[in-house]
Amino acid sequence: MKGMSSKTIGFAVAEEDLDRLGRLTEKFGKGNRSAFLREAMRQMETLERAERLSALQAYGAERSAVAGLTHEDALEVVRRVLKQRL
C-alpha cells in the first residue's frame, strides 16, 4: 500500500453493534478498524464475484438446456479447444 493516501470518513454504528464491531475488529483487523474495513470490503468483493459467477452459470445452464446440450457436450468442447492449443 505504498504511496496510498487516505481520507477519514465517518459512519454511525448502532450501540448494540459496538461489541460485535470490537470483536470482529480484533479478529480480522488486529484491533485496527481501518484494517478491518479493508478486509470486510475484500470479503464483500469476493461475495460479489461469486454471485456474478453463479448468475453466469445459471445463464449458461439455461442456454445449454434450450440448445439441448449436456454437461458432457460442454466438456467435449473444452477438450477439443485444449487439444488445439497444444
C-alpha positions as CSV (number, residue, x, y, z in Angstrom):
1,M,0.0,0.0,0.0
2,K,3.0,2.2,-0.6
3,G,2.0,5.8,-1.5
4,M,-1.6,5.2,-0.7
5,S,-3.4,8.3,0.5
6,S,-6.3,8.1,2.9
7,K,-9.3,10.1,3.9
8,T,-11.2,10.0,7.1
9,I,-14.9,9.3,6.8
10,G,-17.5,8.9,9.4
11,F,-20.3,6.5,9.8
12,A,-22.7,5.6,12.6
13,V,-22.8,2.2,14.3
14,A,-25.7,1.3,16.5
15,E,-24.8,1.0,20.1
16,E,-25.9,-2.6,20.2
17,D,-23.4,-3.4,17.5
18,L,-20.4,-1.9,19.2
19,D,-19.3,-5.1,21.0
20,R,-19.7,-7.0,17.7
21,L,-17.6,-4.4,15.9
22,G,-15.0,-4.6,18.5
23,R,-14.8,-8.4,18.4
24,L,-14.7,-8.5,14.7
25,T,-12.1,-5.7,14.5
26,E,-9.9,-7.6,16.9
27,K,-10.2,-10.8,14.9
28,F,-10.0,-9.5,11.3
29,G,-8.2,-6.1,11.7
30,K,-5.9,-6.9,14.6
31,G,-7.7,-4.1,16.6
32,N,-7.5,-1.6,13.7
33,R,-10.9,-0.5,12.4
34,S,-9.4,0.7,9.1
35,A,-7.8,-2.6,8.5
36,F,-11.0,-4.4,9.5
37,L,-13.0,-2.3,7.0
38,R,-10.4,-3.0,4.2
39,E,-10.8,-6.8,4.9
40,A,-14.6,-6.5,5.0
41,M,-14.5,-4.8,1.6
42,R,-12.3,-7.5,0.2
43,Q,-14.7,-10.2,1.5
44,M,-17.7,-8.4,0.1
45,E,-16.0,-8.1,-3.3
46,T,-15.3,-11.9,-3.2
47,L,-19.0,-12.5,-2.4
48,E,-20.0,-10.1,-5.3
49,R,-17.8,-12.1,-7.7
50,A,-19.3,-15.4,-6.5
51,E,-22.8,-14.0,-7.1
52,R,-21.9,-12.9,-10.6
53,L,-20.3,-16.3,-11.4
54,S,-23.4,-18.0,-10.1
55,A,-25.7,-15.9,-12.3
56,L,-23.4,-16.6,-15.3
57,Q,-23.5,-20.3,-14.6
58,A,-27.3,-20.3,-14.3
59,Y,-27.5,-18.4,-17.6
60,G,-25.1,-20.8,-19.3
61,A,-27.1,-23.8,-17.9
62,E,-30.4,-22.3,-19.2
63,R,-28.9,-21.5,-22.6
64,S,-27.4,-25.0,-22.9
65,A,-30.8,-26.6,-21.9
66,V,-32.6,-24.6,-24.6
67,A,-30.0,-25.7,-27.2
68,G,-30.3,-29.3,-26.0
69,L,-26.7,-29.5,-24.8
70,T,-25.5,-31.6,-21.9
71,H,-22.6,-31.2,-19.5
72,E,-20.7,-33.8,-21.5
73,D,-21.2,-31.7,-24.6
74,A,-19.5,-28.8,-22.9
75,L,-16.6,-30.9,-21.6
76,E,-16.1,-32.2,-25.2
77,V,-15.8,-28.6,-26.5
78,V,-13.3,-27.8,-23.7
79,R,-11.2,-30.9,-24.5
80,R,-11.2,-30.1,-28.2
81,V,-10.1,-26.4,-27.6
82,L,-7.4,-27.5,-25.2
83,K,-6.0,-30.1,-27.8
84,Q,-5.8,-27.3,-30.4
85,R,-3.7,-25.2,-28.1
86,L,-1.1,-27.9,-27.5
